[in-house]
Amino acid sequence: MTTSVQDTNPVAHTLDKIQNICDKDVIFLLGKTRAGKSTFINDTAGEHVLASTASMTSDTVAISYVQVSFDDNRVVNLVDTIGFGGSHVEHTRPDLAAKYISILRSSENQTTIKVFLYLIDINDGAGLDHENEKNLNFLAALVGEGVFSNVVFVTTKWGSPADEDGREVQEDRHCKWESKLLVKFPGSRLIRLDAHTSRRSPKRLEADPVLAAVEKVKYRDNALNVIRFALERPAKQPTQLEQELNGSGGTDMTIGDTSLGQLVTQQVQEEAQSLALSNPDVANAILQHEAFIRSIPVNDQHLVEKLGDLAYRYGKVVMEVASTFVPGTGRNTIMEKFSEGVERTVHQTTYAAERGGTIGGLVAAATGAIDTFVTSMQAARP
């Protein structure tokens, strides 16, 4: 099918509440860091709207959405989420659970998300290892069995069809994913992105504008084919998390009372246990971090302030552990810079929360935390 050209330049917006974008079909994109979520949205929009990852760090620090139109002005809201395994302190599973709860908490128990696209890098040789298993369990607790049929797994980053050996390895991985995913998520579907094509080098495209224009159309067609396929089976009911949050007992729940919160507690306790002998301070910090978030009521209006206080305490432990690898004179410098950065971040977070709500405050807190960590460690350099 030939795609229509986007009528207006798409823009990324921070997602504060899911009900703010339910006037159009909502599609959530999830997956590990570097799976290609932001790139998929850029391809669909036909523009570079979101920063995409080019390293092991996750560029996506806030949940945002981009509205795109296609097929005679059909409009969808594509939600770009923070990748599992992100490098920032606030990318832990308890923080991600808190973010989803903040966004999905509403006064109405209605269907908001039509489709979940879970992207998988076909070159990820880890397969369904322990980390990927934890990510998929997180997804299952978020959506619930009733929405499994509205989950589409998308394998990305396929190599050139001309590379027969490479494609054979990728096809084998695709088959293994399929055999596991369709059993774990009954009713879900699996589809290839770029199944019959491959992506060109960014440097090559930059050097050849004509080729870049041709490839942009191809990439958009590939992404839209996935979206059309997914929307053939839109969700008819809310996710499990939304049913819990917005049901009759939702107002009295804490984050730890939700099915997602309970799963995260289990995952964090397992992680802390594995670190207990080698890094007891970090293990203890992880447990305190999760326990604090677990205790927060889902309808708490002071979530930003509580997460900010938690980030300070959690960050301080991490910084103290990091400073042990620095000579004595540098340790005091690190902690002084850390305190200065925390004070600066508190002011920035408060200002942003007043104007951008919970999510705006979280974005400011995340940015400030990263800057604080970097400047603190740089201060110790000779």
C-alpha positions as CSV (number, residue, x, y, z in Angstrom):
1,M,0.0,0.0,0.0
2,T,1.3,3.4,-0.9
3,T,1.6,5.8,2.1
4,S,0.3,9.3,2.2
5,V,2.7,12.1,3.2
6,Q,2.5,13.5,6.7
7,D,0.4,16.7,6.4
8,T,2.1,18.5,9.3
9,N,5.5,18.3,10.9
10,P,5.2,15.9,13.9
11,V,6.3,17.0,17.3
12,A,7.2,15.0,20.4
13,H,5.2,15.8,23.6
14,T,5.8,14.6,27.1
15,L,3.0,12.3,28.2
16,D,1.5,13.3,31.5
17,K,-1.8,11.5,31.6
18,I,-3.1,8.8,29.2
19,Q,-6.6,10.3,28.9
20,N,-5.1,13.4,27.3
21,I,-4.4,11.5,24.1
22,C,-7.3,9.0,23.9
23,D,-9.2,11.0,21.3
24,K,-7.0,9.1,18.8
25,D,-5.8,5.5,18.7
26,V,-2.9,5.0,21.1
27,I,0.0,2.6,20.4
28,F,2.5,1.9,23.2
29,L,6.1,0.9,22.1
30,L,8.1,-1.1,24.6
31,G,11.3,-3.1,24.7
32,K,14.9,-3.1,25.7
33,T,17.2,-0.1,25.3
34,R,18.4,0.1,21.7
35,A,15.6,-2.1,20.3
36,G,14.6,0.6,17.9
37,K,11.5,2.2,19.5
38,S,12.4,5.8,18.9
39,T,13.7,4.9,15.4
40,F,10.4,3.2,14.6
41,I,8.5,6.4,15.6
42,N,10.9,8.6,13.5
43,D,10.3,6.3,10.5
44,T,6.6,6.4,10.9
45,A,6.6,10.2,11.2
46,G,9.0,10.5,8.3
47,E,11.0,13.0,10.4
48,H,13.7,12.9,13.1
49,V,11.4,13.7,16.0
50,L,13.0,11.7,18.8
51,A,16.6,11.1,19.7
52,S,17.5,7.5,19.0
53,T,20.2,5.4,20.7
54,A,23.6,5.0,19.2
55,S,25.3,3.5,22.3
56,M,24.5,1.4,25.3
57,T,22.9,4.4,27.0
58,S,19.2,5.1,26.7
59,D,18.4,8.5,25.2
60,T,14.8,8.2,26.2
61,V,14.5,9.8,29.7
62,A,10.8,10.5,29.6
63,I,7.7,8.8,28.3
64,S,6.5,10.9,25.3
65,Y,4.2,10.6,22.3
66,V,4.2,11.7,18.7
67,Q,1.0,12.1,16.6
68,V,1.3,10.9,13.0
69,S,-1.2,10.6,10.2
70,F,-1.3,8.1,7.3
71,D,-3.8,6.5,4.9
72,D,-6.0,9.5,4.1
73,N,-5.5,11.2,7.4
74,R,-5.9,8.4,9.8
75,V,-4.2,9.6,13.0
76,V,-2.5,7.6,15.8
77,N,-0.6,8.6,18.9
78,L,2.7,6.6,19.2
79,V,4.0,6.5,22.7
80,D,7.8,6.1,23.2
81,T,8.6,4.5,26.5
82,I,11.9,4.3,28.5
83,G,13.8,1.2,27.4
84,F,14.3,-1.7,29.8
85,G,18.0,-1.8,30.9
86,G,18.5,2.0,30.6
87,S,21.7,3.4,32.0
88,H,20.2,6.2,34.2
89,V,19.6,5.8,37.9
90,E,15.8,6.5,37.4
91,H,15.5,3.7,34.9
92,T,15.1,1.0,37.5
93,R,12.0,-1.1,37.3
94,P,10.4,0.4,40.4
95,D,10.8,3.9,38.8
96,L,9.3,2.6,35.5
97,A,6.4,1.1,37.4
98,A,5.8,4.4,39.2
99,K,5.8,6.3,35.9
100,Y,3.3,4.0,34.3
101,I,1.0,4.2,37.3
102,S,1.2,8.0,37.3
103,I,0.3,8.1,33.6
104,L,-2.4,5.4,33.6
105,R,-4.1,6.5,36.8
106,S,-7.5,8.0,35.8
107,S,-11.0,8.7,37.0
108,E,-12.5,6.4,34.4
109,N,-11.9,2.7,33.8
110,Q,-11.9,2.6,30.0
111,T,-9.9,1.2,27.1
112,T,-7.1,3.7,26.4
113,I,-4.3,1.8,24.7
114,K,-5.3,0.0,21.5
115,V,-2.1,-1.9,20.8
116,F,1.3,-2.7,22.4
117,L,4.3,-3.1,20.2
118,Y,7.2,-4.8,21.9
119,L,10.3,-4.4,19.8
120,I,13.1,-7.0,19.8
121,D,16.5,-6.4,18.2
122,I,17.0,-9.6,16.1
123,N,20.7,-9.3,16.6
124,D,20.4,-9.7,20.3
125,G,22.0,-13.0,20.9
126,A,20.9,-13.2,24.5
127,G,17.6,-14.6,23.5
128,L,15.1,-15.2,26.3
129,D,17.8,-14.9,29.0
130,H,17.0,-13.9,32.6
131,E,17.0,-10.1,31.9
132,N,14.7,-10.5,28.9
133,E,12.5,-12.9,30.9
134,K,12.2,-10.2,33.6
135,N,11.3,-7.6,30.9
136,L,8.6,-9.8,29.5
137,N,7.2,-10.5,32.9
138,F,7.0,-6.8,33.5
139,L,5.0,-6.5,30.2
140,A,2.7,-9.3,31.2
141,A,1.9,-7.7,34.6
142,L,1.3,-4.3,32.9
143,V,-1.2,-5.5,30.3
144,G,-2.7,-8.6,31.8
145,E,-3.9,-11.8,30.0
146,G,-7.0,-10.1,28.7
147,V,-4.9,-7.8,26.5
148,F,-2.3,-10.4,25.3
149,S,-4.1,-10.6,22.0
150,N,-3.4,-6.9,21.5
151,V,0.4,-7.3,21.9
152,V,2.5,-7.5,18.7
153,F,6.2,-8.4,19.0
154,V,8.3,-6.8,16.3
155,T,11.7,-8.0,15.4
156,T,13.9,-5.2,14.2
157,K,17.3,-4.5,12.6
158,W,17.3,-7.2,10.0
159,G,20.3,-7.5,7.8
160,S,20.5,-7.3,4.1
161,P,18.8,-10.2,2.2
162,A,22.0,-10.5,0.2
163,D,23.8,-11.6,3.3
164,E,22.5,-15.2,3.3
165,D,24.5,-16.4,6.2
166,G,23.6,-13.5,8.4
167,R,19.9,-13.8,7.5
168,E,20.0,-17.5,8.3
169,V,21.2,-16.7,11.9
170,Q,18.5,-14.0,12.2
171,E,15.7,-16.3,10.9
172,D,16.8,-18.9,13.4
173,R,16.5,-16.4,16.3
174,H,13.1,-15.2,15.0
175,C,11.8,-18.8,15.1
176,K,13.1,-19.3,18.6
177,W,11.5,-16.0,19.8
178,E,8.2,-17.1,18.1
179,S,8.1,-20.5,19.8
180,K,8.6,-18.9,23.2
181,L,6.6,-15.7,22.9
182,L,3.4,-17.1,21.5
183,V,3.3,-19.6,24.3
184,K,4.1,-17.1,27.0
185,F,1.6,-14.6,25.6
186,P,-1.3,-16.6,24.1
187,G,-3.1,-14.7,21.3
188,S,-0.2,-12.3,20.7
189,R,1.5,-12.0,17.3
190,L,5.0,-11.7,15.9
191,I,6.0,-9.7,12.8
192,R,9.2,-8.7,11.1
193,L,10.2,-5.1,10.5
194,D,12.3,-4.5,7.4
195,A,11.7,-8.2,6.5
196,H,12.6,-7.8,2.9
197,T,14.9,-4.8,3.2
198,S,17.7,-3.5,5.4
199,R,18.8,-0.1,6.8
200,R,21.6,1.8,5.1
201,S,24.5,3.4,6.9
202,P,23.6,6.8,8.3
203,K,26.9,8.2,6.9
204,R,25.9,6.9,3.5
205,L,22.5,8.5,3.6
206,E,24.0,11.8,4.8
207,A,26.3,11.8,1.9
208,D,23.6,11.0,-0.7
209,P,20.4,13.0,-0.2
210,V,18.7,11.4,-3.2
211,L,19.3,7.9,-1.7
212,A,18.2,9.2,1.7
213,A,14.9,10.4,0.3
214,V,14.2,7.0,-1.2
215,E,15.2,5.1,1.9
216,K,13.0,7.4,4.1
217,V,9.9,6.3,2.1
218,K,10.9,2.7,2.4
219,Y,11.4,2.9,6.2
220,R,8.1,4.6,6.6
221,D,6.3,2.0,4.5
222,N,7.8,-0.8,6.7
223,A,6.8,0.9,9.9
224,L,3.2,1.6,8.7
225,N,2.8,-2.0,7.6
226,V,3.4,-3.0,11.2
227,I,1.0,-0.4,12.5
228,R,-1.8,-1.5,10.1
229,F,-1.2,-5.1,11.0
230,A,-1.4,-4.3,14.7
231,L,-4.6,-2.2,14.4
232,E,-6.4,-5.0,12.8
233,R,-6.9,-6.3,16.3
234,P,-7.4,-3.3,18.7
235,A,-7.9,-3.8,22.4
236,K,-11.5,-3.9,23.7
237,Q,-10.7,-3.6,27.4
238,P,-8.3,-1.7,29.7
239,T,-4.9,-3.1,30.7
240,Q,-4.7,-5.1,34.0
241,L,-2.9,-2.1,35.6
242,E,-5.6,0.3,34.6
243,Q,-8.3,-2.0,35.9
244,E,-6.6,-2.1,39.2
245,L,-5.8,1.6,39.4
246,N,-9.2,2.8,38.2
247,G,-11.5,0.2,39.7
248,S,-13.5,0.6,42.9
249,G,-10.6,-0.2,45.2
250,G,-7.9,1.8,43.3
251,T,-8.0,4.9,45.5
252,D,-6.8,2.9,48.5
253,M,-3.9,1.1,46.8
254,T,-0.2,1.7,47.1
255,I,2.2,1.1,44.2
256,G,3.2,-2.1,45.9
257,D,-0.4,-3.3,46.0
258,T,-0.7,-3.5,42.2
259,S,0.2,-6.7,40.3
260,L,3.0,-4.7,38.6
261,G,4.3,-3.5,41.9
262,Q,4.3,-7.0,43.4
263,L,6.3,-8.3,40.5
264,V,8.8,-5.5,40.7
265,T,9.3,-6.2,44.4
266,Q,10.1,-9.8,43.7
267,Q,12.5,-8.9,40.9
268,V,14.3,-6.3,43.0
269,Q,14.7,-8.7,45.9
270,E,16.3,-11.2,43.6
271,E,18.6,-8.6,42.2
272,A,19.6,-7.4,45.7
273,Q,20.2,-11.0,46.9
274,S,22.6,-11.5,44.0
275,L,24.6,-8.4,45.0
276,A,24.5,-8.9,48.7
277,L,28.0,-10.5,49.0
278,S,29.9,-8.4,46.4
279,N,28.2,-5.0,46.9
280,P,26.2,-5.0,50.1
281,D,25.8,-1.2,50.2
282,V,24.4,-1.1,46.7
283,A,22.1,-4.1,47.5
284,N,20.8,-2.3,50.5
285,A,20.2,0.9,48.5
286,I,18.3,-1.0,45.9
287,L,16.0,-2.5,48.5
288,Q,15.4,0.8,50.2
289,H,14.7,2.4,46.8
290,E,12.1,-0.2,46.0
291,A,10.5,-0.2,49.5
292,F,10.1,3.6,49.3
293,I,8.3,3.5,45.9
294,R,6.2,0.5,47.0
295,S,4.8,2.4,49.9
296,I,3.6,5.4,47.8
297,P,-0.2,5.6,47.4
298,V,-1.2,5.5,43.7
299,N,-3.2,8.7,44.0
300,D,-0.4,10.6,45.9
301,Q,-0.2,14.2,44.7
302,H,3.3,14.6,46.0
303,L,4.9,11.8,44.0
304,V,7.5,14.1,42.5
305,E,8.7,15.3,45.9
306,K,8.9,11.8,47.3
307,L,10.8,10.4,44.3
308,G,13.1,13.4,44.5
309,D,13.9,12.6,48.1
310,L,14.4,9.0,47.3
311,A,16.7,9.8,44.3
312,Y,18.9,11.9,46.7
313,R,19.2,9.0,49.2
314,Y,19.7,6.4,46.5
315,G,22.2,8.6,44.6
316,K,24.2,9.4,47.7
317,V,24.8,5.7,48.4
318,V,25.8,5.2,44.7
319,M,28.2,8.2,44.8
320,E,29.7,7.1,48.1
321,V,30.4,3.6,46.6
322,A,31.9,5.2,43.5
323,S,34.1,7.5,45.5
324,T,35.8,4.6,47.2
325,F,37.7,4.1,43.9
326,V,39.1,7.7,44.1
327,P,42.1,8.8,46.2
328,G,41.2,10.3,49.6
329,T,41.5,14.0,48.7
330,G,39.1,13.5,45.7
331,R,36.4,11.9,47.8
332,N,35.5,15.1,49.7
333,T,35.4,16.9,46.4
334,I,33.0,14.4,44.9
335,M,30.6,14.6,47.8
336,E,30.7,18.4,47.9
337,K,29.9,18.6,44.2
338,F,27.1,16.0,44.7
339,S,25.5,18.1,47.5
340,E,25.7,21.2,45.3
341,G,24.1,19.3,42.4
342,V,21.3,17.9,44.6
343,E,20.4,21.4,45.8
344,R,20.4,22.7,42.2
345,T,18.3,19.7,41.0
346,V,15.7,20.3,43.8
347,H,15.1,23.8,42.6
348,Q,14.8,22.7,38.9
349,T,12.5,19.9,39.8
350,T,10.1,22.0,41.8
351,Y,10.0,24.7,39.1
352,A,9.3,22.0,36.4
353,A,6.7,20.2,38.4
354,E,4.7,23.4,39.0
355,R,4.5,23.9,35.2
356,G,4.6,20.5,33.7
357,G,3.0,18.3,36.4
358,T,4.4,15.0,37.7
359,I,6.1,14.0,34.5
360,G,7.6,17.4,34.0
361,G,9.1,17.2,37.5
362,L,10.4,13.7,36.8
363,V,12.1,14.8,33.6
364,A,13.8,17.6,35.4
365,A,14.9,15.3,38.2
366,A,16.3,12.8,35.8
367,T,18.3,15.5,33.9
368,G,19.6,17.0,37.2
369,A,20.6,13.6,38.5
370,I,22.6,12.8,35.4
371,D,24.3,16.2,35.5
372,T,25.0,15.8,39.2
373,F,26.7,12.5,38.7
374,V,28.8,13.6,35.8
375,T,30.0,16.8,37.4
376,S,30.7,15.1,40.7
377,M,33.0,12.5,39.1
378,Q,34.7,15.0,36.8
379,A,35.6,17.1,39.9
380,A,37.8,14.3,41.2
381,R,40.0,14.3,38.1
382,P,43.5,15.6,38.7
